[in-house]
Amino acid sequence: MKKNIADMRQKYGEVDLSPENVSPNPFQQFQDWFSVATESGILEPNAMTLASSTSDGKPSARIVLLKGIDEKGFLFYTNYESRKGEELIENPQAALIFYWDTLHRQVRIEGKVEKASQKTSDAYFNKRPKGSQIGAWASPQSQVIDSRSILENNKASLNKKYANQEQVPRPKHWGGFRVKPQRIEFWQGRNNRLHDRVVYEKMRNGRWKIFRLAP
C-alpha cells in the first residue's frame, strides 16, 4: 500500500539535551557528537548539506564531505570553478547541516567562508588516491558536457600522462574551503515533537553565548 507522506511519523527517544549538559566549547560538543555518530555505524557521518548563494540571494544546496575540523572551522574541498565554488567566492557565507537519522540528531552551522591555504590544500590533495587526483583534473565540474565519454577520455589521457608519477600535482582550480561558524545549533529529537534545540552564538568578544530554542 502506498504511504501518504502527510501520515509519515517517526517516534523519537528521550535523550536529554540542554544548555546545562553541553560543552562550553561548540567544537568540542560537535566532536563528541561526531564520535558517537562514527561509532554508531552510520555509513558517512561526515556527509553534510552545504548551502550557498549568489550575491543576489539565489540559493543552492548539495551534499559534500567534511574533511577536517578545528577551532578555525569546518573544512571541505572542491573545484573552485564549480557552481558552489564560484558562489562561495562571490558570496563567502554558507550554512552546513549534519543529519544523523538513527541518533535523531542534527547540527546546523552558519558562518563566513574562506579559502584554505595552498599548503593545507596541497597536503590533503597529496593524500588522496591517485584515481581521485586524476578525477579532479578530468572533470570540468558543473560545466555542461555532451556525454560521459568526455570524462572517460580525459581520464585516459591523464592516466597516460601521469603513468610514471606517484603524485599528481594539485590543480590550481581545486582546493579547500573553511566555514568559520558564527552560529551552531544542536538538535536532539524528542517524543511528541518537543525536540531539544541548543544554540551557540559567537559574540563580539569571541566568546560563545549558549541558549535554548523552542522546537
C-alpha positions as protocol buffer text, in pm:
chain_id: "A"
residue {
  index: 1
  type: MET
  ca { x: 0 y: 0 z: 0 }
}
residue {
  index: 2
  type: LYS
  ca { x: 127 y: 344 z: -91 }
}
residue {
  index: 3
  type: LYS
  ca { x: 209 y: 560 z: 211 }
}
residue {
  index: 4
  type: ASN
  ca { x: 62 y: 907 z: 246 }
}
residue {
  index: 5
  type: ILE
  ca { x: 353 y: 1145 z: 302 }
}
residue {
  index: 6
  type: ALA
  ca { x: 145 y: 1355 z: 541 }
}
residue {
  index: 7
  type: ASP
  ca { x: 89 y: 1048 z: 762 }
}
residue {
  index: 8
  type: MET
  ca { x: 455 y: 951 z: 794 }
}
residue {
  index: 9
  type: ARG
  ca { x: 573 y: 968 z: 1155 }
}
residue {
  index: 10
  type: GLN
  ca { x: 891 y: 883 z: 1340 }
}
residue {
  index: 11
  type: LYS
  ca { x: 896 y: 809 z: 1711 }
}
residue {
  index: 12
  type: TYR
  ca { x: 1190 y: 971 z: 1888 }
}
residue {
  index: 13
  type: GLY
  ca { x: 1358 y: 884 z: 2215 }
}
residue {
  index: 14
  type: GLU
  ca { x: 1413 y: 1068 z: 2539 }
}
residue {
  index: 15
  type: VAL
  ca { x: 1782 y: 1161 z: 2520 }
}
residue {
  index: 16
  type: ASP
  ca { x: 1818 y: 1494 z: 2700 }
}
residue {
  index: 17
  type: LEU
  ca { x: 1995 y: 1796 z: 2551 }
}
residue {
  index: 18
  type: SER
  ca { x: 2011 y: 2123 z: 2740 }
}
residue {
  index: 19
  type: PRO
  ca { x: 2241 y: 2425 z: 2783 }
}
residue {
  index: 20
  type: GLU
  ca { x: 2339 y: 2278 z: 3119 }
}
residue {
  index: 21
  type: ASN
  ca { x: 2475 y: 1947 z: 2985 }
}
residue {
  index: 22
  type: VAL
  ca { x: 2666 y: 2058 z: 2673 }
}
residue {
  index: 23
  type: SER
  ca { x: 3032 y: 2155 z: 2647 }
}
residue {
  index: 24
  type: PRO
  ca { x: 3104 y: 2529 z: 2675 }
}
residue {
  index: 25
  type: ASN
  ca { x: 3302 y: 2487 z: 2351 }
}
residue {
  index: 26
  type: PRO
  ca { x: 3083 y: 2414 z: 2044 }
}
residue {
  index: 27
  type: PHE
  ca { x: 3372 y: 2248 z: 1859 }
}
residue {
  index: 28
  type: GLN
  ca { x: 3417 y: 2003 z: 2147 }
}
residue {
  index: 29
  type: GLN
  ca { x: 3041 y: 1942 z: 2155 }
}
residue {
  index: 30
  type: PHE
  ca { x: 3050 y: 1868 z: 1781 }
}
residue {
  index: 31
  type: GLN
  ca { x: 3346 y: 1633 z: 1824 }
}
residue {
  index: 32
  type: ASP
  ca { x: 3160 y: 1449 z: 2100 }
}
residue {
  index: 33
  type: TRP
  ca { x: 2853 y: 1401 z: 1881 }
}
residue {
  index: 34
  type: PHE
  ca { x: 3059 y: 1318 z: 1574 }
}
residue {
  index: 35
  type: SER
  ca { x: 3241 y: 1043 z: 1768 }
}
residue {
  index: 36
  type: VAL
  ca { x: 2907 y: 891 z: 1868 }
}
residue {
  index: 37
  type: ALA
  ca { x: 2785 y: 911 z: 1506 }
}
residue {
  index: 38
  type: THR
  ca { x: 3104 y: 744 z: 1383 }
}
residue {
  index: 39
  type: GLU
  ca { x: 3084 y: 465 z: 1640 }
}
residue {
  index: 40
  type: SER
  ca { x: 2713 y: 407 z: 1572 }
}
residue {
  index: 41
  type: GLY
  ca { x: 2783 y: 263 z: 1227 }
}
residue {
  index: 42
  type: ILE
  ca { x: 2637 y: 547 z: 1019 }
}
residue {
  index: 43
  type: LEU
  ca { x: 2780 y: 499 z: 669 }
}
residue {
  index: 44
  type: GLU
  ca { x: 2915 y: 850 z: 614 }
}
residue {
  index: 45
  type: PRO
  ca { x: 2881 y: 1054 z: 934 }
}
residue {
  index: 46
  type: ASN
  ca { x: 3089 y: 1329 z: 771 }
}
residue {
  index: 47
  type: ALA
  ca { x: 2833 y: 1384 z: 494 }
}
residue {
  index: 48
  type: MET
  ca { x: 2682 y: 1732 z: 524 }
}
residue {
  index: 49
  type: THR
  ca { x: 2449 y: 1956 z: 330 }
}
residue {
  index: 50
  type: LEU
  ca { x: 2628 y: 2270 z: 212 }
}
residue {
  index: 51
  type: ALA
  ca { x: 2407 y: 2568 z: 126 }
}
residue {
  index: 52
  type: SER
  ca { x: 2550 y: 2864 z: -64 }
}
residue {
  index: 53
  type: SER
  ca { x: 2401 y: 3152 z: -259 }
}
residue {
  index: 54
  type: THR
  ca { x: 2479 y: 3409 z: -523 }
}
residue {
  index: 55
  type: SER
  ca { x: 2539 y: 3771 z: -424 }
}
residue {
  index: 56
  type: ASP
  ca { x: 2173 y: 3848 z: -505 }
}
residue {
  index: 57
  type: GLY
  ca { x: 2048 y: 3570 z: -276 }
}
residue {
  index: 58
  type: LYS
  ca { x: 1969 y: 3282 z: -514 }
}
residue {
  index: 59
  type: PRO
  ca { x: 2037 y: 2969 z: -302 }
}
residue {
  index: 60
  type: SER
  ca { x: 2163 y: 2623 z: -389 }
}
residue {
  index: 61
  type: ALA
  ca { x: 2249 y: 2320 z: -177 }
}
residue {
  index: 62
  type: ARG
  ca { x: 2424 y: 1985 z: -215 }
}
residue {
  index: 63
  type: ILE
  ca { x: 2590 y: 1710 z: -9 }
}
residue {
  index: 64
  type: VAL
  ca { x: 2967 y: 1731 z: 46 }
}
residue {
  index: 65
  type: LEU
  ca { x: 3204 y: 1557 z: 288 }
}
residue {
  index: 66
  type: LEU
  ca { x: 3364 y: 1716 z: 591 }
}
residue {
  index: 67
  type: LYS
  ca { x: 3740 y: 1664 z: 576 }
}
residue {
  index: 68
  type: GLY
  ca { x: 3864 y: 1849 z: 880 }
}
residue {
  index: 69
  type: ILE
  ca { x: 3755 y: 2037 z: 1192 }
}
residue {
  index: 70
  type: ASP
  ca { x: 3943 y: 2253 z: 1440 }
}
residue {
  index: 71
  type: GLU
  ca { x: 3891 y: 2578 z: 1629 }
}
residue {
  index: 72
  type: LYS
  ca { x: 3916 y: 2764 z: 1295 }
}
residue {
  index: 73
  type: GLY
  ca { x: 3613 y: 2590 z: 1146 }
}
residue {
  index: 74
  type: PHE
  ca { x: 3480 y: 2313 z: 923 }
}
residue {
  index: 75
  type: LEU
  ca { x: 3690 y: 2218 z: 621 }
}
residue {
  index: 76
  type: PHE
  ca { x: 3592 y: 2062 z: 287 }
}
residue {
  index: 77
  type: TYR
  ca { x: 3739 y: 2050 z: -64 }
}
residue {
  index: 78
  type: THR
  ca { x: 3602 y: 2116 z: -410 }
}
residue {
  index: 79
  type: ASN
  ca { x: 3660 y: 2262 z: -753 }
}
residue {
  index: 80
  type: TYR
  ca { x: 3677 y: 2641 z: -718 }
}
residue {
  index: 81
  type: GLU
  ca { x: 3522 y: 2675 z: -1065 }
}
residue {
  index: 82
  type: SER
  ca { x: 3217 y: 2463 z: -978 }
}
residue {
  index: 83
  type: ARG
  ca { x: 2884 y: 2628 z: -902 }
}
residue {
  index: 84
  type: LYS
  ca { x: 2939 y: 2605 z: -527 }
}
residue {
  index: 85
  type: GLY
  ca { x: 3298 y: 2724 z: -561 }
}
residue {
  index: 86
  type: GLU
  ca { x: 3201 y: 3031 z: -760 }
}
residue {
  index: 87
  type: GLU
  ca { x: 2911 y: 3111 z: -526 }
}
residue {
  index: 88
  type: LEU
  ca { x: 3130 y: 3082 z: -215 }
}
residue {
  index: 89
  type: ILE
  ca { x: 3391 y: 3310 z: -369 }
}
residue {
  index: 90
  type: GLU
  ca { x: 3125 y: 3559 z: -483 }
}
residue {
  index: 91
  type: ASN
  ca { x: 2932 y: 3549 z: -153 }
}
residue {
  index: 92
  type: PRO
  ca { x: 3151 y: 3400 z: 124 }
}
residue {
  index: 93
  type: GLN
  ca { x: 2867 y: 3294 z: 354 }
}
residue {
  index: 94
  type: ALA
  ca { x: 2743 y: 2937 z: 396 }
}
residue {
  index: 95
  type: ALA
  ca { x: 2530 y: 2703 z: 602 }
}
residue {
  index: 96
  type: LEU
  ca { x: 2603 y: 2337 z: 682 }
}
residue {
  index: 97
  type: ILE
  ca { x: 2369 y: 2066 z: 810 }
}
residue {
  index: 98
  type: PHE
  ca { x: 2463 y: 1726 z: 951 }
}
residue {
  index: 99
  type: TYR
  ca { x: 2176 y: 1481 z: 999 }
}
residue {
  index: 100
  type: TRP
  ca { x: 2233 y: 1152 z: 1180 }
}
residue {
  index: 101
  type: ASP
  ca { x: 1896 y: 983 z: 1150 }
}
residue {
  index: 102
  type: THR
  ca { x: 1949 y: 679 z: 1370 }
}
residue {
  index: 103
  type: LEU
  ca { x: 2057 y: 906 z: 1656 }
}
residue {
  index: 104
  type: HIS
  ca { x: 1775 y: 1156 z: 1593 }
}
residue {
  index: 105
  type: ARG
  ca { x: 2037 y: 1431 z: 1584 }
}
residue {
  index: 106
  type: GLN
  ca { x: 2101 y: 1729 z: 1364 }
}
residue {
  index: 107
  type: VAL
  ca { x: 2368 y: 2002 z: 1367 }
}
residue {
  index: 108
  type: ARG
  ca { x: 2319 y: 2332 z: 1184 }
}
residue {
  index: 109
  type: ILE
  ca { x: 2616 y: 2563 z: 1121 }
}
residue {
  index: 110
  type: GLU
  ca { x: 2616 y: 2914 z: 978 }
}
residue {
  index: 111
  type: GLY
  ca { x: 2920 y: 3128 z: 914 }
}
residue {
  index: 112
  type: LYS
  ca { x: 3169 y: 3303 z: 695 }
}
residue {
  index: 113
  type: VAL
  ca { x: 3375 y: 3118 z: 435 }
}
residue {
  index: 114
  type: GLU
  ca { x: 3742 y: 3146 z: 346 }
}
residue {
  index: 115
  type: LYS
  ca { x: 3971 y: 2953 z: 116 }
}
residue {
  index: 116
  type: ALA
  ca { x: 4210 y: 2712 z: 286 }
}
residue {
  index: 117
  type: SER
  ca { x: 4579 y: 2786 z: 243 }
}
residue {
  index: 118
  type: GLN
  ca { x: 4762 y: 2635 z: -54 }
}
residue {
  index: 119
  type: LYS
  ca { x: 4970 y: 2434 z: 194 }
}
residue {
  index: 120
  type: THR
  ca { x: 4656 y: 2286 z: 352 }
}
residue {
  index: 121
  type: SER
  ca { x: 4503 y: 2207 z: 12 }
}
residue {
  index: 122
  type: ASP
  ca { x: 4828 y: 2051 z: -114 }
}
residue {
  index: 123
  type: ALA
  ca { x: 4861 y: 1834 z: 197 }
}
residue {
  index: 124
  type: TYR
  ca { x: 4510 y: 1692 z: 158 }
}
residue {
  index: 125
  type: PHE
  ca { x: 4532 y: 1650 z: -220 }
}
residue {
  index: 126
  type: ASN
  ca { x: 4858 y: 1457 z: -187 }
}
residue {
  index: 127
  type: LYS
  ca { x: 4687 y: 1208 z: 48 }
}
residue {
  index: 128
  type: ARG
  ca { x: 4404 y: 1134 z: -193 }
}
residue {
  index: 129
  type: PRO
  ca { x: 4406 y: 812 z: -401 }
}
residue {
  index: 130
  type: LYS
  ca { x: 4564 y: 867 z: -742 }
}
residue {
  index: 131
  type: GLY
  ca { x: 4230 y: 799 z: -911 }
}
residue {
  index: 132
  type: SER
  ca { x: 4069 y: 1082 z: -715 }
}
residue {
  index: 133
  type: GLN
  ca { x: 4359 y: 1311 z: -803 }
}
residue {
  index: 134
  type: ILE
  ca { x: 4309 y: 1230 z: -1171 }
}
residue {
  index: 135
  type: GLY
  ca { x: 3935 y: 1290 z: -1130 }
}
residue {
  index: 136
  type: ALA
  ca { x: 3996 y: 1643 z: -1003 }
}
residue {
  index: 137
  type: TRP
  ca { x: 4171 y: 1719 z: -1333 }
}
residue {
  index: 138
  type: ALA
  ca { x: 3937 y: 1521 z: -1558 }
}
residue {
  index: 139
  type: SER
  ca { x: 3606 y: 1682 z: -1464 }
}
residue {
  index: 140
  type: PRO
  ca { x: 3515 y: 2043 z: -1551 }
}
residue {
  index: 141
  type: GLN
  ca { x: 3277 y: 2037 z: -1257 }
}
residue {
  index: 142
  type: SER
  ca { x: 2933 y: 2196 z: -1307 }
}
residue {
  index: 143
  type: GLN
  ca { x: 3001 y: 2264 z: -1676 }
}
residue {
  index: 144
  type: VAL
  ca { x: 2773 y: 2129 z: -1949 }
}
residue {
  index: 145
  type: ILE
  ca { x: 2924 y: 1828 z: -2131 }
}
residue {
  index: 146
  type: ASP
  ca { x: 2789 y: 1632 z: -2428 }
}
residue {
  index: 147
  type: SER
  ca { x: 2847 y: 1283 z: -2288 }
}
residue {
  index: 148
  type: ARG
  ca { x: 3026 y: 1078 z: -2023 }
}
residue {
  index: 149
  type: SER
  ca { x: 3282 y: 980 z: -2286 }
}
residue {
  index: 150
  type: ILE
  ca { x: 3438 y: 1325 z: -2243 }
}
residue {
  index: 151
  type: LEU
  ca { x: 3518 y: 1241 z: -1881 }
}
residue {
  index: 152
  type: GLU
  ca { x: 3641 y: 892 z: -1969 }
}
residue {
  index: 153
  type: ASN
  ca { x: 3865 y: 1030 z: -2245 }
}
residue {
  index: 154
  type: ASN
  ca { x: 4004 y: 1297 z: -2013 }
}
residue {
  index: 155
  type: LYS
  ca { x: 4076 y: 1031 z: -1751 }
}
residue {
  index: 156
  type: ALA
  ca { x: 4250 y: 802 z: -2002 }
}
residue {
  index: 157
  type: SER
  ca { x: 4466 y: 1088 z: -2127 }
}
residue {
  index: 158
  type: LEU
  ca { x: 4562 y: 1192 z: -1774 }
}
residue {
  index: 159
  type: ASN
  ca { x: 4635 y: 833 z: -1667 }
}
residue {
  index: 160
  type: LYS
  ca { x: 4876 y: 811 z: -1958 }
}
residue {
  index: 161
  type: LYS
  ca { x: 5033 y: 1149 z: -1876 }
}
residue {
  index: 162
  type: TYR
  ca { x: 5094 y: 1062 z: -1510 }
}
residue {
  index: 163
  type: ALA
  ca { x: 5155 y: 687 z: -1556 }
}
residue {
  index: 164
  type: ASN
  ca { x: 5509 y: 709 z: -1421 }
}
residue {
  index: 165
  type: GLN
  ca { x: 5432 y: 950 z: -1138 }
}
residue {
  index: 166
  type: GLU
  ca { x: 5310 y: 850 z: -796 }
}
residue {
  index: 167
  type: GLN
  ca { x: 5196 y: 1204 z: -718 }
}
residue {
  index: 168
  type: VAL
  ca { x: 4969 y: 1408 z: -939 }
}
residue {
  index: 169
  type: PRO
  ca { x: 5001 y: 1786 z: -887 }
}
residue {
  index: 170
  type: ARG
  ca { x: 4702 y: 1967 z: -742 }
}
residue {
  index: 171
  type: PRO
  ca { x: 4507 y: 2172 z: -996 }
}
residue {
  index: 172
  type: LYS
  ca { x: 4510 y: 2545 z: -915 }
}
residue {
  index: 173
  type: HIS
  ca { x: 4131 y: 2542 z: -951 }
}
residue {
  index: 174
  type: TRP
  ca { x: 4088 y: 2279 z: -676 }
}
residue {
  index: 175
  type: GLY
  ca { x: 4128 y: 2323 z: -302 }
}
residue {
  index: 176
  type: GLY
  ca { x: 3972 y: 2373 z: 36 }
}
residue {
  index: 177
  type: PHE
  ca { x: 3710 y: 2600 z: 186 }
}
residue {
  index: 178
  type: ARG
  ca { x: 3667 y: 2657 z: 558 }
}
residue {
  index: 179
  type: VAL
  ca { x: 3335 y: 2757 z: 715 }
}
residue {
  index: 180
  type: LYS
  ca { x: 3408 y: 2971 z: 1021 }
}
residue {
  index: 181
  type: PRO
  ca { x: 3094 y: 2943 z: 1232 }
}
residue {
  index: 182
  type: GLN
  ca { x: 2911 y: 3234 z: 1388 }
}
residue {
  index: 183
  type: ARG
  ca { x: 2622 y: 3014 z: 1499 }
}
residue {
  index: 184
  type: ILE
  ca { x: 2590 y: 2640 z: 1567 }
}
residue {
  index: 185
  type: GLU
  ca { x: 2268 y: 2464 z: 1664 }
}
residue {
  index: 186
  type: PHE
  ca { x: 2249 y: 2115 z: 1810 }
}
residue {
  index: 187
  type: TRP
  ca { x: 1910 y: 1944 z: 1769 }
}
residue {
  index: 188
  type: GLN
  ca { x: 1802 y: 1632 z: 1955 }
}
residue {
  index: 189
  type: GLY
  ca { x: 1477 y: 1462 z: 1853 }
}
residue {
  index: 190
  type: ARG
  ca { x: 1232 y: 1406 z: 2142 }
}
residue {
  index: 191
  type: ASN
  ca { x: 889 y: 1248 z: 2166 }
}
residue {
  index: 192
  type: ASN
  ca { x: 573 y: 1443 z: 2079 }
}
residue {
  index: 193
  type: ARG
  ca { x: 777 y: 1681 z: 1864 }
}
residue {
  index: 194
  type: LEU
  ca { x: 902 y: 1864 z: 2173 }
}
residue {
  index: 195
  type: HIS
  ca { x: 1258 y: 1846 z: 2046 }
}
residue {
  index: 196
  type: ASP
  ca { x: 1562 y: 1994 z: 2223 }
}
residue {
  index: 197
  type: ARG
  ca { x: 1747 y: 2275 z: 2044 }
}
residue {
  index: 198
  type: VAL
  ca { x: 2063 y: 2428 z: 2190 }
}
residue {
  index: 199
  type: VAL
  ca { x: 2236 y: 2714 z: 2011 }
}
residue {
  index: 200
  type: TYR
  ca { x: 2587 y: 2855 z: 2037 }
}
residue {
  index: 201
  type: GLU
  ca { x: 2617 y: 3211 z: 1906 }
}
residue {
  index: 202
  type: LYS
  ca { x: 2954 y: 3385 z: 1876 }
}
residue {
  index: 203
  type: MET
  ca { x: 2968 y: 3725 z: 2044 }
}
residue {
  index: 204
  type: ARG
  ca { x: 3186 y: 4022 z: 1951 }
}
residue {
  index: 205
  type: ASN
  ca { x: 3437 y: 3935 z: 2223 }
}
residue {
  index: 206
  type: GLY
  ca { x: 3489 y: 3590 z: 2067 }
}
residue {
  index: 207
  type: ARG
  ca { x: 3305 y: 3402 z: 2340 }
}
residue {
  index: 208
  type: TRP
  ca { x: 3006 y: 3178 z: 2281 }
}
residue {
  index: 209
  type: LYS
  ca { x: 2660 y: 3251 z: 2414 }
}
residue {
  index: 210
  type: ILE
  ca { x: 2457 y: 2933 z: 2475 }
}
residue {
  index: 211
  type: PHE
  ca { x: 2077 y: 2927 z: 2485 }
}
residue {
  index: 212
  type: ARG
  ca { x: 1774 y: 2704 z: 2419 }
}
residue {
  index: 213
  type: LEU
  ca { x: 1520 y: 2748 z: 2138 }
}
residue {
  index: 214
  type: ALA
  ca { x: 1162 y: 2621 z: 2132 }
}
residue {
  index: 215
  type: PRO
  ca { x: 1116 y: 2338 z: 1881 }
}
